[in-house]
Amino acid sequence: MNRAVQEVLHSTDFTVPLILAVSGGKDSVSLLNMVMKFFQKFKSPPEIVHFNHGLREESKKEEDFIISLGKKYKVKVKIFKLNTIEFKEQNNLSIEEAARWLRYRTLFEYTKNKKNKGNIYTGHTAEDQAETLLFRILTGSGRRGLTGIRDILPLDSGWKVMRPLLDISSDEIREYVENNSIKYLTDKSNFDIAIPRNFIRHKIMPLVKRLNPSAVRNIKKLTDILKAEENFLKREVKKRFEEIKIKREDDKIYIELNSIISYNKWIIRRLLRDISPVDLDYNRINLIEELIDKEGTLRYIELGNGWKVRKIYGQLVFEKERPQFNEFFYKISPGDKVNISSTDITLKTTAVGLNDIDYSLSNTEYFDMAALDLNNIWVRTRKVADRMSLFGMEGTKKIKDLCIDLKINLRERNRLLIIGSGDKIIWTAPYRRSAQAPVSSTTERILKIIYDRG
């Protein structure tokens, strides 16, 4: 059996659902072909997802090709159209960052309400790992970044993103394609060396391989070593994290300096990175260390996204000005469309049946109307004491703690819609619904709520 096929076979749990992210390129189409060799072993048929980022003229051709693959293998195909350019501009990201962020957010939204948890396969190879490591070295990444692409990435939905071909080289994939007469598409943008990653792939990697033909394999070994060390260091940092004195508020984080200054420099740096509300680069970490070491209270250090840090009476304080926003409260009924004042958010509600549910829709939730107080459904601004019940837990959880867990920044917290029925919160929109009024196979009437952020 081909080594790549063996890797896929050993990686696959045939008892759980499987989604394959297929771009149409050589690697992902080969992975799909390998998985389909074991089609009869699956408890439920795998499915294909494809992301159309709306960036190239060839996008429609790629969609048609993916649909043809679904017909060929007799599996479901789900196409997601993503507005990558708009998201890039709204969040000040590169195209690559925006596309990646949107893909993972879409995968979370698509899988969060699926009945059973499963795995998502992507076609990353050993070359992708080597290119990623070189890119991060050249752009100044730290130890954590040098662990490269993760073999397994858990999503908050309970699903896992997996890369079964991460030990397989491009040469092995090319051989598999030739031996199995596999048709695939070539993305012309992959040859644009103005894109840093493409420059590494087409200009630097050939030189590296000429210097040492085993370079890709050796880089993979390095990432494996660093991953093992990183797992050990994470455990050490976690121990220290439980010892330090830290207090969090919506717009401030306080750290008692006496609780961390006895640690070595590396531990302090890692703790600061984990605690900081924004990513800290090497230069900002050095400035914060200087702030800690000097006597007295010094000026603010700007961290970005409106956050600053300073030292006040033995405490390191991360803080951000609280943005002004207007409080609101609306009563709503099925069929209403509510424009939230002073925002670009619209809330739409409608009554639907079981056959009308589409869990792939983003920012949309469904509730059993029989379990709701239909005369008292409301939406309002967030309050400090807000709590709600969650699936899989007893009691209730503070909305504030939920925001911290989901890493929702202050600006986004103030755009949350707290939607309730009677005296219960049913949805902290658009992020997490409560355990109230779940839809089941016996539900007759369903309230569909859409959070539309124009």
N, C-alpha and C positions, 0 to 999 in steps of 0.2 A: 504493500500500500504506500502511495506517495506520502512523504513526510508531512507536508502541509495538511493533507486529508487526515492523517493520524492525529495531528495537533487539534484539528476541529473536532474529531471524534472524542478525544479525551477531554476536551473542554465542555462538551455539550451535555446538559442535563435534559434528557428527552421527556421528563415528567412535567416540566413547567413550560409556559408559553415562551416563544422566541420571536423577536422582531429583528429583522436585518435592515440596517441602514445602508441603502444602495444608491450610490451616486451615478452609476453607469460606467465608471472607470474600471480599469483592468483588475485592481485589487478587490473591490467590493463585489464585482460580478463573479470573480473566481470564488470568493468566499460563499456567495449564494449557490454556485454550482456544487461546491463541496458539501454544503449543508443538505442540499436536495438529494445527494446520494444516500442519505439516511432518512428520507422522508417517512418511510413506513414505521420508523422507530418512535416518532413523536406522538405524544398523547393527544395533542391538538396541533393542527397545521401551523407552520410558521407563517409570518406575514412580512411584507416589505414596506418600509417607509422611505420616502424620497423627499428631499428638501429643494424647492425651487427658490433661490435667493433673489430672483428677478434682476440678475446682474449681466446676463449675456443673451445674445440673440438665439443661441443654441438651446436655451432652456426648454422650449416647447418640444424640440426634437428629443431631448433627454427624457422628458416626461413620457412621450410616446414610447420610447425604448423601454423604460421601466415598466410601463403598462403591458408591453408585449412580453416581458420577462414573467410578469405575474400570470399571464395567460398560458405561457409555455409550461410553467411549473405548477399551475393550478392553485395559486395562493393569492390571498387578498393583498391589494396594493393601496396604500394611503399616500396621497401627494399633499405636501404642505407648501403653500405659497407664502414666502416671508418677505416683508418689506425691509430688507437689510440696510439700504441707504438711509431711509428715514430713521431707523433705529440707531444707526451709526452717528447721525448728526445730532439726534436728541441726547445721546449719552457720551459724545465726544470720544468715540472709539475708532480704531482702525477698521477697515472692511473685514479683515480676517477675525478680529476680536468680536465684532458685532455678529458676524455669521455664526461663529462658534457659540456665542451666548444664546442666540435665538434658537439654534438647534437643540441645545440642552434644555432650554425653557420649554420648547415645544414638546420634547420627549417627556418631560415631567408632566405637562398638562395632559398629554395623550394617555399616559399610563396611570395617572393618580387614581382614577376611578374604575380601572379594570378590576374585575372580580378576583383574579389570581395574579400573584407577583411572578415575574419572569426575568428573562435576560434580553439584552439588546446587543447585537454584534455589530462591530465596525471593522473595516478592512485594513486597519493600520498594520504596517509591516516593520521589519527590522530597519529598513532604510528610513522610514518615518521616525523611528526612535533615534537613530543616529543624527538625522538632520535636526530634530528637535533639540538634542543635547548641544550640538554645535551652535545652533541659533541662540540658545540660552547662555552659553559661555560667552559668545560675542556680545550679547546685550547686557551682560553683568548680573546674571542670575546667581542666587545663593545656593546653598546645599539642597534645600527643598526642591528648587527648580531643576537641579541637576539629576534628580531621580528620574526625569524624563516622563514619557507617557505612562500612565498607570495601566496595569493589566486589567484591573477591575475598578470601576468607579461607581459607587452606590449613588442612586438618586433618592431624593426625599420621598418619592412615590413608593419606595420599597423595591423598585426594579434596579437591576445592575447593568451598567454598560461594560461590555467585555471585548477584549481584542485578542482573539485566538490565533492571529497570524503574526503576533509581535516578535516571534522568534524566527519567522520565515523571511528569507531574503527576496529581493525583487527578481533575482535570477531564477529562483525556484518558482516564483509565481509565473514568470515569463515561460518557463519550461512547461508548467501545468497548462497554461493557456494554449500553447502550441500543440501539446499532446491531446488536448480535449476539444480543439477547434472552437474555442470560446470567442464569441463576438462581444465587443465592448466599445465604448465611446472614448474619444480622447478630448479632454478639456484643453482648448488652445491657451487658456489663461495660465495653465501650469508651466508654460514656456516663457512667460513674461518675466525676465530677470530683473525688472524694476521692482518686483516683489521680493523682499529679502529672503524668504524661505526658498523661492525658486532659484535665486542666485546661489544659495548654498547647494541646492540639489544639482544644478547644471554646471556650476563653475568650481565650487570648492570640493564637493564630494568626489568627483573624478580624480582630482589631484591627491586627495587623501587616500583613495583606493590604489592609486599608482604608487604612492609611498609605501603602503602596506595593504595588500589584498585582503587581509583579515581584519581591516579596520572596523567594519560594521559589526562583526562578531565581538571584537574587543570592546567597542563602545557599549554594546549590550551587556557585556560582563560588568563593565564599570557601573552602569545604571543599576544592575542587580545588587552589586556590593553597596552602593549608596542607599538603595531602598532598605536593605537590611539594617544599615547603620541608622538611617532615618527613623525606622520603626523603634529602635532602641532609644534614640534621643527623644522621640515623642513621649515615650513612657516616662523618661526622666523629667521632662518638662511638665508633664501632667502632675507628677508628684509635687513639684515646686508650686504649680498653679494652685493646688489645694491648700498650700501653706500661706500664700500672700494675702494681704488684706486689701480688698478691692470693693468699691461700691459703685453701682451703675445707676444713672438716671437717664431720662430720655435724651438730654443734651449734654450730659457730663459723665465722665468716668474718673473716679478718684483712686489712686494707688498710694498706699502708705509706703514711703521709700525705705523705712527701716526694715520692712518685711522682704525687700529684694536685694538691698545693696551688698549683702554678704555672699551672694551667688557669684559664680565666675562670669566673665564678660559675655561668653557665648549664651549662657542660660538667660541672662538679663535681656540680651538682644532678642532672643526667641520669645520670651515672655512679652516684651513690648510689641513685637509684631503680632502676636496672637491677641493681645488686648486692644490694640489701636483700632479705632473705627474706620481708618483708611489704610491702604497699603503703604508700608514704610520702605523706602529704598535705602541703599547704603548711606547716602549723604544725610538723610533725615535721621537715621539711627545715630550717626556720629554726633549730630547736633543735640539730640536728646540726651546722649551720654554726657556731653559737655554741660548741659543744663543740670543734670543730676549731680555732677561732680563739684560744681561751683557753689559757693556759699550764697545765701540770700535768695531773693526772688528776682528772677531775670525776666527779660522781655518774652513775649509770645514767640513761638516758632510756628510758622504757617505749615500745615500739613496737606492742604488741598481739600477740595469739596466743602470749603467753609470751616473746616476743623482747625483748631490751634491747640498747642500744648504749652503749659508753663508749670513752674514749681511754686507752690504756695504752702508755707509753714509745714515742711516735711512731707508734703504730698505732691505727687505728679498728677496734674489735672488736664485731661483732654476735654475740650469744651467747644460748643458751637452755639451761635445765637439761635434762639427759637424763632422760626419764621412766623409771621403773623398770618392768621387764617380766621375766617368767619365760622362761627358755630351755626349748625342747622339741625332741623328736625322735621321730617316729613312722614305723614301717614301714607301708605301705599296699598293698592288693591290689584288683583290680577288684571292685566290689560293696561296698566298705567305706564307712562313714560315720564320720568322725573329728571329734569335738568338740575343738577346740584349747583346751588348758587356759588359764585366766585371761583368755579372750577370749570374744567373742560370735560367733566364726567357726566354721563347720562345713565340712568338706571332704567332698564326695560323689564317688564314682567308680563307673563302670559300663562294661561293654563293649557297644558298639553297632556297627551297620553303616553303610555309606555313606548309605543312605536315611534314617537317623535323625539326620543332622547338621542342625542349625539354627543358622547363624552369627549370627542376629539375637539369640540369647540372650546376655544380659550376663553377665560374670564366668564364662564357660564356655570351655574350650579342648578340642581334640581332637588325639590323637596316634596314630600308626601303631604298634600293639602289637608288630608284628614287629620294629620298630627299638628296642624298649625291653627292658631287663633286668627282666622281670616278677617275678623273685625278689628284686629289690632296688630297689623304688620307695619313696621316702621323702619326708617333709616335715619341715622344721625352721625354726628362727629364722635370721635373716640373720646372716652373719659378715662382718667387715671385708674379707677377701680374696676374697669371692665374685665369680666372673666367669661369663659365659655367652656363647654364640655367638648372633648375631642374623642374620635374613634380610638378604641384600644386603651383608654385610661379611665380610672375612677376619679370622681370629683370633677373639678374645673381647673382651668389654667388661666393665669393672667394674660390679657392681650399683650401687655408690655413684655412679658417673658417670651411669648410666642414671637413677637417682632424681633427680639434678640436672637432667638433660635434660628429664625429665617433670615437673619442679617438684613433686615429691612431698615434702611437709613431713616433719619429723622424726617426729611422732606417727604418721603413716601409714606411714613406713618401718619403724617398729617393729611394725607390724601385718602386714607382708608375710609371705607364706608362700613359702619357698624349696622348690620341689618338684623332685625329681631322680630320675634312673634311673641306677643304677650310680654312676659318678663324674662324671656330667654333670647340670647344672641344666637342666631342661626348661621351667620356668615360674616367673617371679617374679610370683606371684599377688597381686592380680588384674590387674596392669598389662600385662605383656609376656611372651609366650611366647618360647622360644628357637627356633633353627633346627633343633633336634633332632626327629627322628621326625615329619616333615611328612606330612600325609594327602594321598594322590593318588588318581587314578581307579582305580588297581590295588590300593589298600589293601583288605584283606579284613576285618580286625578292628581296631576303633578304641577307644581308651581315652578316655572322656568324663570330664572332671574339672570339677566345679562348686565355685566359691568362694562360699559362702553366708554373708553377714554379717547375722545376725539382728538 
